[in-house]
Amino acid sequence: MKVNAAFIFIAPEADAKIHRTVVDTPAVSLTVIGVKDYEEAEAVAVELAAQGVKALELCAGFGNEGLARISKAVKGKAAVGAVRFDFHPGFDFKNGDELFK
């Protein structure tokens, strides 16, 4: 059975309508989307869950609050996981919880 999954990364000036691609393999269809903040990530997560994505993985830029917001937004329609850094090297060793409050 093919897994329909997505990876959401967060980066300044990312635009979810433009910064997206799909990697399709025999076992996994992986949608990769860049977002600019938690608000955009919530909207994208809801969109993906509605399209049948069952696994959402968040980049290390999402802090604990960001992970909780995405989990709450999809309301159990997709499993939500995260790559973890306590402090992301791409965000001057901060995480999204500090940047996107």
N, C-alpha and C positions, 0 to 999 in steps of 0.2 A: 504494500500500500504506500503510495507516494505521500510524503509529508508536505503540507502547505505551511511554510514558516516565513517569518520576517525578522529583519534586523533593523532597528531604528537607532541612528546615531545623531548626536546633537553637536552642532557646530555653529559658531557665529555666521550670520548671513546665509545659512543654508535655506533653501526653499523647497518644501516637500513636493511641490508641483514639478520642479525641474530636476532636483537631485535625487533621482530614483532609478533603479534598474532591477531586472529580474535575472537571477542565475537559475537556469532550469537544468536539472540533472535527472537521470532515471529514478532516483530515490527521493529527491528533494526539489521543491520549487521554492527558492529563497528570494523574497523581495527585500531590497535594501533601500532605505529611504533616509535622507538627511533632513533634520528639522532644526529650527532656530531656537526654540525654547520649549518649556514643558507644555504650554497651552497648545502649540502646534502638534506636539507629540501625542497629546490626548486625542485630538481630532483624527490624526493619522491612525492611531491604534484602533479607534472605534470603526473607522473606514475599513481597515484591514480585517478586523474581526467579522464585520458584516459581509466581507467578501469570502469568508471561509478560512482565513488564516487561523490555525489552531495553536501555534507557538510563536510568541513574540519575545525576542531577545533585545535587551537594551544595552547600549554601549556603556562604557565605564564613566562617561560624563554624567550619567544619571545618578543622583544620590539616593538615599533611602526614601526621602520624601517624593522624589520623582518616580521611583519604582512604585510606591504606594498609589500615587495619582494615576498612573497608567493602569495598574491592576483594578482600581476602583472604576475607571472609565470603561473598561471592557466588560465589567460585570460578569466575570466567569466564562465569557464566550471564547477566551483564548488563555492558554497558560502564559504567564509572564515571568521571565527570568532576566538576569543581568550579568554582564561581565563586570568584575569589581576591581577598582582601585579605590583606596580610601581617599586619595587626592590625585586627580588626573593630571598627568604631565602636560597635556595639551591645553589645560586651563590654568596655567601657572600654579599647579599643585593645589587647586581647589576642586570642588565638585559642583554639580548643577544645583544642589540645595543652596549653596552660597550665592550662586550667580543668578538664579532665576526665581527668587522669592518675590 
